[in-house]
């Protein structure tokens, strides 16, 4: 999926004294998890809200009602944010497998990372909406932490609310 991307541009930024935190940015289905897993294979610790929810609460619609999703997302993010700070202090390289759909949140995390002693890279994965629909249609058939069903209505709200990074030091990958 990312065969043309030169991962060395990220790997070369790793530093033992100032840990690198890669912030993934993109709409659901863009490839953030696939990209993050590649970094994980190279020693990055991957933090994922979806996987945290799955591990603690199961799958929405089966193990818990959709109405609990926002509460569980907040709980998972709070736990992972604290874990992120500890990982930076322990000099670990980290990839944050979140959507980072709004600039305010991205800026907040950049400041958090720097304050904890790390440095950041923002990776925005850009995908055409038609490609997202196709991928999500396939993903919705799976049953794992990264495959919660996304309807056309939910995708439309994600696309309309997503703030594309511009001038934020982002690396843009067309996927």
C-alpha positions, 0 to 999 in steps of 0.5 A, a space after each residue: 500500500 505504501 510501496 512508493 513512500 520512503 520510510 527512511 525519511 521518518 526512520 532517519 529522524 529517530 534519536 535516542 535522546 529526543 524520541 520521535 512521535 509520529 502523529 497519523 492524520 487522516 479520515 477512517 479508511 485512509 491507511 493510518 493503521 497500515 502505515 502505523 503498523 509498518 513503523 511498529 515493525 521498526 520499533 515504534 510503540 503504536 497507540 490506537 484508540 480503536 484497539 484500546 476500546 476493543 481491549 477494554 470494552 469489546 465491539 460496539 453494537 455487540 458488546 456495548 451500545 453505540 451511545 457509549 462510544 464517545 465515553 469510551 473514546 475519551 477514556 481510551 484517549 486519556 489513558 493513551 495520552 498518559 502512556 504517551 508521556 511515559 513512553 517519551 520520558 522512557 525515550 521510546 519512539 511512538 506512532 499515534 494511530 489516531 485521526 487527528 481530524 482537527 487542527 486544535 487537537 493536533 496543536 495540543 498534541 504537538 505541544 504535549 509531545 514537546 513539553 514531555 521531551 519529544 519531537 513530532 512528525 505529522 503524517 497526513 494520508 490523503 485519499 479520494 472519497 470514492 477510494 475511502 468508500 470502497 475500502 470501508 465497504 471491505 473493512 466493514 466486513 471484518 471483525 477486529 478492533 480496527 473495523 467498526 462499521 462506518 456508514 455512508 452517513 458517518 463517512 459524510 460527517 467525517 469528510 465534512 468535519 475533517 480539517 486538512 493540515 496545511 502549513 503544519 509541518 505535515 508530510 502528505 502521502 497520497 494513498 
